[in-house]
Amino acid sequence: MTAASPATRPPLSAGLGAASALSVVLIWAAWLISTRHSVGTSLTALDLSLLRYGVPALLLAPFWLRTGLWPRGTPKWTLVLMVLGSGAPFFQLVGFGMKATPASAAGVLLPGVMPLAAALIGILLLGERPDRMRKLGMLAILAGGVLLLVDNLSSGRLSWVSYTVLPAGATLWAIYTHAFRKSGLSAFEGGALICVWSTIINLALIPFLGTHLMTAPIAETGLQFITQGLLSGLLATVLYGTAVRSLGGTQAAAYTAVTPVAAAIGGALLLGEPLGVVTIVATLVTGAGVLLSTGLLSARAGR
């Protein structure tokens, strides 16, 4: 089946895009905390990935069955980049980095870096020209991330894995963001295809890596079923696709800079990770950066 081009799809409102993006922030924060919590359980990164993509692949089956695994009219390179950037390869890379990284620091190095990576790709490769307000927003997001990073550096809790693997994962997600924007797929179609291809990859890895899903305690599996499969895998994927369709790749990515703040607060409340003055200051700086990067103030200034 041929996927509709972006031009033939009805436009989505900016309000819907903003609401979708902010909802994704909360879900991603829960995902970071849940993934970090899984480090002390019997579930492996492959187990989490099976839940993360297998559950929505089943629930979204009507969409990928309708489009086919290689939708006509969709450039194959965009689908490959989408699966690479937000599918099983992305998850395995991030899962490796999360093992040695507190939720607060992971929030900085993963979703905190992603808006900057998305903006750089947009500027350097896609010819985007952000105005002064949005540039200030990017700088504020960077400053907020640096503040949180310095705070974690002083504690000596991070290794080279955290500093290299998670930013690489953030770059992959930024690539996915722009590839999805170019694909012409709807949020449901894109999410369905990413999940079904990722499930195929994960199933192929079971003979080599094994799985503990059938032997892990039900409480562990149930928690990850909800956070990985239903919230992050299904709901966040569709909501983020909606945000990208409505706001554009770079602007949708800017909202995710709030995730480090939510992850830091959640990590403090649920995992007992420290939450100090630096985190609070970084919260305010990052929030201001997101407000500027969305372009809302640019639109008002232009009136």
Secondary structure, DSSP 8 states (H G I E B T S, - for coil): -B---GGGS----HHHHHHHHHHHHHHHHHHHHHHHHGGGSS--HHHHHHHHHHHHHHHTHHHHHHH-SS-BTS-HHHHHHHHHHHSHHHHHHHHHHHTTS-HHHHHHHTTTTHHHHHHHHHHHTS-----HHHHHHHHHHHHHHHHHHHHHHHHT---HHHHHHHHHHHHHHHHHHHHHHHH---HHHHHHHHHHHHHHHHHHHHHHH---TTTS-HHHHHHHIIIIIIIIIIIIHHHHHHHHHHH-HHHHHHHGGGHHHHHHHHHHHHH-----HHHHHHHHHHHHHHHHHTTHHHHHHT-
